[in-house]
Amino acid sequence: MSISRIVTTRRRPTRRPRPAPRDRAPGAVDVALAEFAALRGEIDNLANAHRTTMGLNITVVVALIGFVLTNNADPHLILALPPASGAIGLVYQWYILHAKKIGDYINEHLRPMLVEHTGDDRVLGWEHQLRTTVYPTVGSNLSGRLSYLVLFPAVPVVSLAAAVPLLDSGWYVAAWVVGAALSATQITIWARQARGWVCWT
């Protein structure tokens, strides 16, 4: 093999990408708006997920109670309701908390940066308005909070009370304790959210 052949078959060094010219490089505003669009898309996905979770909880509650009442099934099956509904409720709460964290990031980081670059304090103003105008008002989103209270904590709590006479074995007691713990946890989380987001008086 000739020397010229060897030279031409050598691997060429990898070229590093050249930085984009300043007139084509994305500015801070473009990057912030792109990040905002991605975060809003994630909030939309979380909203769809928590609606699906609420529907799942309704389906589980109706199906289980209906099966026990209409088919003369073993009443001990009602002990499955508090753990199932409690777990679904915690997932639902996670969706809400995660969406709130995203909203906090938009309001506390993206919005001030865009206000500084644009000189207009009206940009991305919805998250700021939620915290300064909407949430502090009397009864803000009260119907949503109460509907959550009925659909998630209330049903397991009633089921726990109704199942007390059925605790005739260790397994049933364990299921009752797990359901009580999950229900207490989601009620605590809900109460903290309600205190921070909703004006009750």
N, C-alpha and C positions, 0 to 999 in steps of 0.2 A: 504494500500500500504506500502510495506516495505521500510526501510530507504535506502537499497541498490538500490531499484527501483527508488527512488527519486534522488539519486546521479547519477545514470546512465542516467537519462532523462534530467538532467540539460544541458542547452546550453553551448557548449564549447566556450571560448573566441576566437574571430577572430584573426587569426595569421597574423602578418604583413609580407609582402613579404620580403625575404632576399635580400640584395643587391647582384648584380651579382659579381662574382669574377673578379678581375682586368683583368685577361687574357681574359675574355669574355665580359667585359663592353665596349660599343662603345666609341671610342676615339673621340677627337674633329674633326679630319679629317673625320671620318665616318659620324658624325652628320652633318657636313657642306656639305658633298657631298649628303647626303640624302635630306637636305634642298634645295640644288641647283637643284636636280632632280625634286623636287616638284615645285619649282618656274619656272623651264623651262617648265614643263607641263602646268602651269597656263599661261605662255606666249603663248604657242601653242594654248590653248583654246581661248585666247584673239585674236590671229591672225585669227583663224577660225571665231570668232564672228564678227570681223570688216570686213572680206570679205563678210560675210552674210549680214551685214548692208549695205555695198556698193551695193550689188546686190539688196537689198530691195529698196534702194533709186532709182536706175535705173528703177526698175519695176514700182514704184509709178510715177516717172516723165513721162516715156513713156506711161503708161496706161492713166494717166490723160490728158496729151496733146493730145494723140491719140483719146481719147473719145470726147474731145471738138472739135477737128478739123474734125473728120470723121462722127460724129453723129449730127452735128449742135446743140450741147448742149448749155445750157446757158453759155456764156463766163465768167460769174461771178465765175464759178467753178475753174477758174485758180487761184483765190484767196486762194484756199486750198493748192496750191503747196508750197508757201513759208513757211507757218507754218509746214507742214508735212516734207518737205525736211530739213528745219532748225532743227527740233527736231531730225530727224534721224542723221543729221550731228553732233549734239552735243553728241549723244550716240557714234557715231563713234570716235569722239575726245576723249571721256572718255576711250574707249578701248586703244587708242594709248598712252594716258598719263599714264594709269595704267601700261601698259607694260613697259613704260620708267622708271617708279618708281621702278619696279621690277629689271630692268636692272641696275639702279643706286645702288640698295641695293646689288646686286651681286658684282658689281665692287667696291663698297666702304666698304663693310663689309665682305662678304664671301671670296673674292679674297685675301685681305691683310692677313686674318687669315690663309688661306691655303698656301700662300707664306711663311709666317713665320714658319709654321709647316713643310713644305716640303723643304724649302730652294731653291725653284725653282720659279722664277718670271714669268714663262710661263704658270702656271696653270690658268685656267679660264680666258684666255687672250682676248677672243673675245669682251667682253663689254668694256674692256680698249682700245682695238684697234679701236673700233667704235668711241670712243670719242677723240682719239689722232691721228688717221690716216684716217679713212673713212669719218667722218662728216666734218672735216676741209678742205677736198679736194674740188676743184672747181666743182660745179654741182652735188655734192653728193646727190643721191636719188632725183634729180631734177624732173625726169619724174613722180615719185610717188607723189610728192608735187603738181605738176601742174595738174595731173589727178584728185587729190582731189579737187583742186581749181575749175576745170571745172564741176565736178560732183555734188559738194555740194554748195558752195557759188554762183557760176556764174549763175546757173539755177534759184535759187530763186530771185537773183537780177534782172535778165532779166524779170522774171514774175512780180516782183513788179513794174518795170517800165511800162510793158505792161498793168497792171491792174489799173493804175492811172485814166484813163478815166472812169472806171467802179465803182468808189467810189461814188455811188449815194444814199447810205443809211448808217446809223450809224453802222449796223452790218458789212457791207463790209469794212468800215473804220477801225473798230476794228480788223478784220481779217488781214487787210493790216499792221496795226501797230504791231500786234503780229508777223507776218512773218518778218517784217523789224527788230524787236528786236532780234529774233532768228538768223537771217542771220548775223546781225552785231556782235552778240556774237561769233558765230563760226568763222567769219572772223578774229576777234581779236585774238582768241585762235590760229587759224592757223598761223597768222602772227608772233606770239611769238614763236611758234614751229619752223617755217621756219627760223627765225633769229637765233635761238639757234642751229639748227641741220644742216642747209644747207648753204653752201658758195655760194653766188649768183654771185660773181665777180671773 
